[in-house]
Amino acid sequence: MLPRIFAKFNQADRSLFIKINTGLHRRFLNNLLVYATHLGGATFTISACLVGWYFLPKNWAIAALMSLTALAVSHIPVAIAKKAYPRLRPYLALPGTRTFRNPLKDHSFPSGHTTAIFSVTVPFMILFPVMTLPLLPIALTVGLSRIYLGLHYPSDVLAGGLIGTFAAFGTVALWP
């Protein structure tokens, strides 16, 4: 029974991946998502947190420090999962996958970029709910970009979003 459920989930995951990766392709999205994906990268997320911590007013600076902490904490389970579940990236496993320049070659599960963007944005959304309106679409766009660019399955992105969100909630809840 369990293997059948897992097989159905895997089939649905791949089917949704193909719909997003090949069915959504448009010139506008190619340009937008190739750049938007970098908002979840280490360079941007770490830099944004440090700049926010240094330059923003006190309450916002604390949120930036919480984000930086959540970012660091969130990548512990990501590193463990990538070693424990060595899943090939979709562009390596599925013929016909669309990908772009310099695709990553490490393991796919979970999405580190998605984890990062959620761990950095969620503290601001919790502490300043009005920021949810601009930040949630940005975080979701980074997640979508990872599938669109052929680098992750939807389940990789979902897992990354959950890890980043839980790390952020835990950081805010435990903040002294």
C-alpha positions in Angstrom: 0.0 0.0 0.0 2.7 2.5 1.0 4.8 1.9 -2.1 1.7 2.5 -4.3 1.0 5.8 -2.5 4.6 6.9 -2.9 4.6 6.0 -6.6 1.4 8.0 -7.1 2.9 11.0 -5.2 6.1 10.7 -7.3 4.0 10.6 -10.5 2.0 13.7 -9.5 5.2 15.5 -8.5 6.8 14.8 -11.9 3.6 15.7 -13.8 3.3 19.0 -12.0 7.0 19.6 -12.6 6.5 19.1 -16.4 3.5 21.4 -16.5 5.4 24.2 -14.9 8.8 23.5 -16.5 7.6 23.1 -20.1 4.0 24.3 -20.1 4.6 27.8 -18.7 7.5 28.9 -20.8 7.3 32.4 -22.1 10.0 34.9 -23.0 8.9 37.3 -20.2 9.0 34.5 -17.6 12.4 33.4 -18.8 13.8 36.8 -18.2 12.0 37.4 -14.9 12.6 34.0 -13.3 16.3 33.7 -14.3 16.9 36.8 -12.2 14.3 36.3 -9.4 15.8 32.9 -8.5 18.9 34.7 -7.2 16.8 36.3 -4.4 17.0 32.9 -2.7 20.7 32.5 -3.2 23.3 32.8 -0.4 24.8 36.0 -1.6 21.6 37.9 -1.6 19.9 36.5 1.5 23.0 36.9 3.7 23.8 40.3 2.3 20.2 41.5 2.7 20.1 40.4 6.3 23.4 42.0 7.2 22.5 45.3 5.5 19.1 45.3 7.2 20.6 44.6 10.6 23.1 47.4 10.2 21.1 50.1 8.5 17.4 49.6 9.5 15.7 51.1 12.5 15.9 49.0 15.7 12.7 46.9 15.4 13.4 46.2 11.7 17.1 45.5 12.5 16.0 42.9 15.0 13.8 41.3 12.4 16.8 41.2 10.0 18.9 39.5 12.7 16.1 37.0 13.3 16.1 36.4 9.6 19.8 35.8 9.5 19.5 33.4 12.4 16.6 31.5 10.8 18.7 31.3 7.6 21.6 29.7 9.4 19.4 27.3 11.4 17.3 26.3 8.4 20.3 25.1 6.4 21.2 22.4 8.9 18.2 20.2 8.0 18.8 21.1 4.3 22.3 19.8 4.4 21.2 16.7 6.3 18.3 16.0 3.9 20.5 16.5 0.8 22.9 13.8 2.1 20.2 11.5 3.3 18.0 11.7 0.2 20.3 12.1 -2.8 17.7 12.9 -5.4 18.8 13.8 -8.9 17.8 17.2 -10.2 15.0 17.0 -12.7 17.0 18.2 -15.6 19.3 15.3 -15.0 16.5 12.7 -14.6 13.8 13.8 -17.0 14.6 14.1 -20.7 13.2 17.2 -22.3 13.5 19.4 -19.2 14.1 23.0 -19.9 17.0 24.5 -18.0 19.2 27.5 -18.2 22.8 28.5 -17.9 25.1 26.8 -15.3 22.5 24.5 -13.7 23.5 23.1 -10.3 24.7 19.5 -10.0 24.3 18.7 -6.3 21.2 16.9 -4.9 17.7 18.3 -5.5 15.9 17.6 -2.3 15.1 20.0 -0.6 15.4 23.4 -2.4 18.0 25.5 -0.6 17.0 28.7 -2.4 13.3 28.2 -1.3 14.4 27.4 2.2 16.5 30.6 2.3 13.9 33.0 1.0 11.2 31.7 3.4 13.6 31.8 6.4 14.5 35.4 5.6 11.1 36.7 4.7 8.9 35.0 7.3 10.3 36.8 10.4 9.3 40.1 8.7 5.9 38.8 7.8 5.4 37.7 11.5 6.6 40.9 13.1 5.2 43.3 10.4 2.1 41.6 8.9 1.7 44.4 6.4 4.9 43.1 4.8 3.2 39.8 3.9 1.7 41.4 0.8 5.0 42.2 -0.9 7.2 39.5 0.6 5.0 36.4 0.2 4.7 36.8 -3.6 8.5 37.2 -3.8 9.1 34.0 -1.8 6.6 32.1 -3.9 8.2 33.4 -7.1 11.6 32.1 -6.0 10.1 28.7 -5.3 8.3 28.7 -8.7 11.5 29.8 -10.4 13.4 26.7 -9.1 10.8 24.4 -10.8 10.6 26.6 -13.9 14.4 26.5 -14.4 14.5 22.7 -14.2 16.4 22.6 -10.9 13.8 21.2 -8.5 10.6 19.2 -8.3 7.5 20.8 -6.6 8.1 18.5 -3.6 11.6 19.9 -3.2 10.2 23.4 -3.2 7.4 22.6 -0.8 9.9 21.0 1.6 12.2 24.0 1.3 9.4 26.4 2.0 8.3 24.4 5.1 11.8 24.1 6.5 12.4 27.8 6.0 9.0 28.7 7.5 9.4 26.4 10.5 13.0 27.8 11.1 11.6 31.3 11.0 8.7 30.6 13.3 11.0 28.8 15.8 13.5 31.7 15.7 10.9 34.3 16.3 9.2 32.2 19.1 12.5 31.6 20.9 14.0 35.0 20.4 15.1 36.4 23.8 
